[in-house]
Protein backbone atom coordinates (compact mmCIF):
# COMPACT_ATOMS: atom_id res chain seq x y z
CA UNK A 1 0.00 0.00 0.00
CA UNK A 2 1.49 3.31 -1.07
CA UNK A 3 0.94 6.23 1.29
CA UNK A 4 1.45 9.76 -0.08
CA UNK A 5 3.40 12.34 1.88
CA UNK A 6 1.27 14.21 4.39
CA UNK A 7 2.19 17.67 3.06
CA UNK A 8 1.17 16.66 -0.47
CA UNK A 9 -2.25 15.51 0.73
CA UNK A 10 -2.88 18.48 3.04
CA UNK A 11 -1.93 20.97 0.32
CA UNK A 12 -4.59 19.67 -2.07
CA UNK A 13 -7.55 21.94 -2.64
CA UNK A 14 -10.11 19.18 -2.07
CA UNK A 15 -9.40 16.40 0.40
CA UNK A 16 -11.56 13.36 1.06
CA UNK A 17 -11.73 13.06 4.85
CA UNK A 18 -12.74 10.43 7.36
CA UNK A 19 -13.50 10.87 11.04
CA UNK A 20 -11.37 9.56 13.90
CA UNK A 21 -13.27 9.48 17.15
CA UNK A 22 -10.85 9.75 20.05
CA UNK A 23 -10.47 11.27 23.46
CA UNK A 24 -7.24 12.61 24.89
CA UNK A 25 -6.16 12.97 28.51
CA UNK A 26 -7.36 16.32 29.88
CA UNK A 27 -4.18 16.58 31.98
CA UNK A 28 -2.15 17.16 28.79
CA UNK A 29 -4.17 20.33 28.09
CA UNK A 30 -3.79 19.77 24.36
CA UNK A 31 -6.66 22.08 23.32
CA UNK A 32 -5.29 24.93 25.42
CA UNK A 33 -1.76 24.40 24.13
CA UNK A 34 -2.92 24.34 20.51
CA UNK A 35 -4.86 27.59 21.02
CA UNK A 36 -1.78 29.17 22.62
CA UNK A 37 0.37 27.98 19.71
CA UNK A 38 -2.05 29.56 17.23
CA UNK A 39 -2.05 32.86 19.13
CA UNK A 40 1.73 32.92 19.52
CA UNK A 41 2.14 32.30 15.79
CA UNK A 42 -0.59 34.74 14.74
CA UNK A 43 -2.64 32.03 13.07
CA UNK A 44 -6.34 32.73 12.61
CA UNK A 45 -7.25 29.14 11.93
CA UNK A 46 -5.43 25.99 12.91
CA UNK A 47 -7.25 22.92 11.55
CA UNK A 48 -7.27 20.26 14.27
CA UNK A 49 -7.69 17.47 11.74
CA UNK A 50 -4.49 18.52 9.94
CA UNK A 51 -2.54 18.59 13.20
CA UNK A 52 -3.77 15.11 14.08
CA UNK A 53 -2.99 13.88 10.56
CA UNK A 54 0.62 15.08 10.72
CA UNK A 55 1.19 13.72 14.23
CA UNK A 56 -0.30 10.29 13.54
CA UNK A 57 1.41 9.99 10.17
CA UNK A 58 4.81 10.78 11.69
CA UNK A 59 4.18 8.37 14.58
CA UNK A 60 3.09 5.51 12.31
CA UNK A 61 5.86 6.15 9.78
CA UNK A 62 8.51 6.09 12.52
CA UNK A 63 7.21 2.63 13.45
CA UNK A 64 7.33 1.32 9.90
CA UNK A 65 3.62 1.61 9.06
C-alpha positions as CSV (number, residue, x, y, z in Angstrom):
1,X,0.0,0.0,0.0
2,X,1.5,3.3,-1.1
3,X,0.9,6.2,1.3
4,X,1.4,9.8,-0.1
5,X,3.4,12.3,1.9
6,X,1.3,14.2,4.4
7,X,2.2,17.7,3.1
8,X,1.2,16.7,-0.5
9,X,-2.3,15.5,0.7
10,X,-2.9,18.5,3.0
11,X,-1.9,21.0,0.3
12,X,-4.6,19.7,-2.1
13,X,-7.6,21.9,-2.6
14,X,-10.1,19.2,-2.1
15,X,-9.4,16.4,0.4
16,X,-11.6,13.4,1.1
17,X,-11.7,13.1,4.8
18,X,-12.7,10.4,7.4
19,X,-13.5,10.9,11.0
20,X,-11.4,9.6,13.9
21,X,-13.3,9.5,17.2
22,X,-10.8,9.7,20.1
23,X,-10.5,11.3,23.5
24,X,-7.2,12.6,24.9
25,X,-6.2,13.0,28.5
26,X,-7.4,16.3,29.9
27,X,-4.2,16.6,32.0
28,X,-2.2,17.2,28.8
29,X,-4.2,20.3,28.1
30,X,-3.8,19.8,24.4
31,X,-6.7,22.1,23.3
32,X,-5.3,24.9,25.4
33,X,-1.8,24.4,24.1
34,X,-2.9,24.3,20.5
35,X,-4.9,27.6,21.0
36,X,-1.8,29.2,22.6
37,X,0.4,28.0,19.7
38,X,-2.1,29.6,17.2
39,X,-2.1,32.9,19.1
40,X,1.7,32.9,19.5
41,X,2.1,32.3,15.8
42,X,-0.6,34.7,14.7
43,X,-2.6,32.0,13.1
44,X,-6.3,32.7,12.6
45,X,-7.3,29.1,11.9
46,X,-5.4,26.0,12.9
47,X,-7.3,22.9,11.6
48,X,-7.3,20.3,14.3
49,X,-7.7,17.5,11.7
50,X,-4.5,18.5,9.9
51,X,-2.5,18.6,13.2
52,X,-3.8,15.1,14.1
53,X,-3.0,13.9,10.6
54,X,0.6,15.1,10.7
55,X,1.2,13.7,14.2
56,X,-0.3,10.3,13.5
57,X,1.4,10.0,10.2
58,X,4.8,10.8,11.7
59,X,4.2,8.4,14.6
60,X,3.1,5.5,12.3
61,X,5.9,6.1,9.8
62,X,8.5,6.1,12.5
63,X,7.2,2.6,13.5
64,X,7.3,1.3,9.9
65,X,3.6,1.6,9.1
